[in-house]
Amino acid sequence: MARADRHPANVDGDFYVDTRCINCDASRQRAPALFGEQDGQSVVVRQPQTDDELEQMWLAALICPTNSIKADPPRKRPSGLYPLHLEGPVHLMGFNSPDSFGANSFIVERPDGNLLVDAPRWTRQLLEPVEALGGIAHVLLTHRDDVADADRYAEHFGAEVWIHELDREAAPYATRIMAGTDPIEICPGVRAVPVPGHTRGSVAFVVDDEYLFTGDSLFWSRRRQDLGVFVRQAWFSLEEQGRSLRRLGREHTFRWIFAGHGERTPAAFEDLPERIERLCDWIEARV
């Protein structure tokens, strides 16, 4: 007998997604061969067949903000899968928070102190592996929507918390407040670049002229295989978002994009500035 909370579009088998799914896309990012979308939520479209696919299933289950990915009969969830190494010094934190609608967060290893970009939900399962990476020196908040449990991680690791003054009310505990639209040096090799548009206080972070963390301001679209923006979620101004992204692409260097919502770039791209220009031309024509 099927579980009452099991969405009927899940394929037969042990793993399924329940009907509490909020369609944040996190599971489909982690295991695109195993998950699809139906009726405005994720569903299992293929049961794992190999050890690698089983690990992908658990990575998806542990990143899901509503704990909607389940097994019947129940199985013990593995530990030690997150933080998940992505590229270079960048790791995905996992354990996405429902408070940020399932936004991704990242930890970046740095010789002068690690960076936490946005925050996951609070879980002690992350404390020991983060300590093994060297802890957290700075919590960098891209905007008001993806704060989640940043305060608890900052307090535990004794980290500075950065946010733009126009989104500050979402993190009243922040210790470092950015202002205006000029870039700010966080520490050597790390710059904060205000990109108002998604929210008034949205900020992107450039690390070592290589890695760009964009929050909800810019992402890689799996469908289009190109950069994209969330048009309907430009809470402040899509027009201003286009202008600020154009400045970002023209004035800063980077080859990777890591987004809070939406996919990260699948590889390093030398032509990201040109792609941003084309995207901003499209935004300008639309508004």
Secondary structure by P-SEA (a helix, b strand, c coil): ccccccccccccccccccccccccccccccccccccccccccccccccccaaaaaaaaaaaaacccccbbbccbbbbbcccccccccccbbbbccccccccccccbbbbbccbbbbcccccccccaaaaaaaaccccbbbbcccccccaaaaaaaaabbbbbbccccccccccccccccccccccccccbbbbbbcccccbbbbbbccccbbbbcccbbbbccccccccccccccccaaaaaaaaaaaaacccccbbbbcccccccccccaaaaaaaaaaaaaaaac
